[in-house]
Amino acid sequence: MSKLFSPLTFRDLTLKNRVFVSPMCQYSCDLDGLATPWHLAHLGRMAMGGASLVFTEAAAVTPVGRISPHDLGIWSDAHALALAPITDFIKSTGAVAGIQLAHAGRKGSTEVPWRGGQAVTKEQGGYTPVAPSAVAFSPTYPTPEALTADGIARVVDAFAAAAKRAVAAGFEVIELHAAHGYLIHQFLSPLINQRDDAWGGDFDGRTKLAIDVTAAVRSALPHGIPLFVRISATDWVDGGWDLAQSVRLAAKLRELGVDLVDCSSGGAVPNAKIPTALGYQVKFAETVKREVGIATGAVGMITGAEQAEAILTSNQADAVLLARALLHEPNWPLHAAAQLGDDVAWPKPFERAKKIESAR
Ligand SMILES: Cc1cc2nc3c(=O)[nH]c(=O)nc-3n(C[C@H](O)[C@H](O)[C@H](O)COP(=O)(O)O)c2cc1C
């Protein structure tokens, strides 16, 4: 049995393998943040393809926490109700449903990418975003309002309430989105956070929101439900958030009961130079795992079965998260198993195709 297709246990949950579907915004809601048939088809198809853990896209914990007016939300019980058939379906395939809880901060109120990504007006469903400081991401983005202390407390509460709703909807893994230049990362990064109060300045101030959200969400969750946190391990800019600070943060997250740190990078500022290449972020997962002794997920340009297997057997990470490779080929995990010589179950209605795997 390969490492990639060996089970992985967190708390009360055992995942059948170590291939996870990385969160992917679909911008396919109407203006209400409710899941649509697109989400059922997309996430359901991913579950049918053999991944053990299928994450939703970033689900906004408040309406202004959406990147675009078409993002998925989890800010009311109606949102949980709309997601429940999706978690039911994912479970029926033998996979586990995970949800990424998110707040876009200053990257909120923008148009969907295929319509340009620029700021949207109120008439188009837009809203005034919030951030640590009143500084726009770029000239085409809306200028956010700086959060007050009360506003920050409401954000923390919104994450905790969303986590409870997610469990009620059938999600069995919760991931906090603290990466890619969204709200929590905006507080972490010295390139963005210009506050001079308890939520800014030194490492302790900048990490306070991440810590408070993590603690509130952990205590809102049943003990058996695993909690992951996605970080941008570096801003790729001198003077920005970096790997050394990520290691310090991950150590605190571990103490708070976080089960896995999902190591991505970038997104804080528009002008960073990112050396994208196969597996270019794996070294972040490796360093966090080694230095902190916490499970990590590797993500970013992982496209091949043998590449994924090597990441795990060389102890660089405990699991891999794939995004674009799975959009190309939702059956990637089923084919990867065959390539690594593992006999894994296919969905029963697909079994006739499994028999001709060798003819592909
Ligand atoms: C269509 C699309 C939507 C994405 N949306 C999210 C998201 O909601 N949350 C997130 O953390 N990352 C998001 N990402 C980033 C992916 O999860 C992943 O980290 C990135 O694409 C690198 O992995 P890959 O090389 O396997 O695609 C998105 C990526 C794509 C392609």
Ligand as a Chemical Component Dictionary entry (heavy atoms), coordinates in Angstrom:
data_LIG
# 
_chem_comp.id                   LIG 
_chem_comp.type                 NON-POLYMER 
_chem_comp.pdbx_formal_charge   0 
_chem_comp.three_letter_code    LIG 
# 
loop_
_chem_comp_atom.comp_id 
_chem_comp_atom.atom_id 
_chem_comp_atom.alt_atom_id 
_chem_comp_atom.type_symbol 
_chem_comp_atom.charge 
_chem_comp_atom.model_Cartn_x 
_chem_comp_atom.model_Cartn_y 
_chem_comp_atom.model_Cartn_z 
_chem_comp_atom.pdbx_ordinal 
LIG C1  C1  C 0 -10.692 28.009 -9.274 1  
LIG C2  C2  C 0 -9.876  28.155 -8.030 2  
LIG C3  C3  C 0 -10.472 28.665 -6.875 3  
LIG C4  C4  C 0 -9.739  28.759 -5.683 4  
LIG N1  N1  N 0 -10.374 29.151 -4.518 5  
LIG C5  C5  C 0 -9.728  29.023 -3.329 6  
LIG C6  C6  C 0 -10.421 29.153 -2.096 7  
LIG O1  O1  O 0 -11.647 29.331 -2.044 8  
LIG N2  N2  N 0 -9.711  29.035 -0.949 9  
LIG C7  C7  C 0 -8.358  28.775 -0.955 10 
LIG O2  O2  O 0 -7.746  28.670 0.116  11 
LIG N3  N3  N 0 -7.691  28.613 -2.113 12 
LIG C8  C8  C 0 -8.351  28.696 -3.276 13 
LIG N4  N4  N 0 -7.687  28.426 -4.455 14 
LIG C9  C9  C 0 -6.290  27.973 -4.379 15 
LIG C10 C10 C 0 -6.235  26.441 -4.375 16 
LIG O3  O3  O 0 -6.890  25.884 -3.265 17 
LIG C11 C11 C 0 -4.771  25.952 -4.398 18 
LIG O4  O4  O 0 -4.153  26.363 -3.206 19 
LIG C12 C12 C 0 -3.996  26.503 -5.594 20 
LIG O5  O5  O 0 -4.773  26.442 -6.781 21 
LIG C13 C13 C 0 -2.699  25.756 -5.816 22 
LIG O6  O6  O 0 -2.960  24.370 -5.990 23 
LIG P1  P1  P 0 -2.975  23.680 -7.462 24 
LIG O7  O7  O 0 -1.630  23.943 -8.080 25 
LIG O8  O8  O 0 -3.207  22.228 -7.159 26 
LIG O9  O9  O 0 -4.079  24.298 -8.256 27 
LIG C14 C14 C 0 -8.379  28.379 -5.657 28 
LIG C15 C15 C 0 -7.778  27.904 -6.833 29 
LIG C16 C16 C 0 -8.514  27.777 -7.996 30 
LIG C17 C17 C 0 -7.840  27.207 -9.221 31 
# 
loop_
_chem_comp_bond.comp_id 
_chem_comp_bond.atom_id_1 
_chem_comp_bond.atom_id_2 
_chem_comp_bond.value_order 
_chem_comp_bond.pdbx_ordinal 
LIG C1  C2  SING 1  
LIG C2  C3  SING 2  
LIG C2  C16 DOUB 3  
LIG C3  C4  DOUB 4  
LIG C4  N1  SING 5  
LIG C4  C14 SING 6  
LIG N1  C5  DOUB 7  
LIG C5  C6  SING 8  
LIG C5  C8  SING 9  
LIG C6  O1  DOUB 10 
LIG C6  N2  SING 11 
LIG N2  C7  SING 12 
LIG C7  O2  DOUB 13 
LIG C7  N3  SING 14 
LIG N3  C8  DOUB 15 
LIG C8  N4  SING 16 
LIG N4  C9  SING 17 
LIG N4  C14 SING 18 
LIG C9  C10 SING 19 
LIG C10 O3  SING 20 
LIG C10 C11 SING 21 
LIG C11 O4  SING 22 
LIG C11 C12 SING 23 
LIG C12 O5  SING 24 
LIG C12 C13 SING 25 
LIG C13 O6  SING 26 
LIG O6  P1  SING 27 
LIG P1  O7  DOUB 28 
LIG P1  O8  SING 29 
LIG P1  O9  SING 30 
LIG C14 C15 DOUB 31 
LIG C15 C16 SING 32 
LIG C16 C17 SING 33 
# 
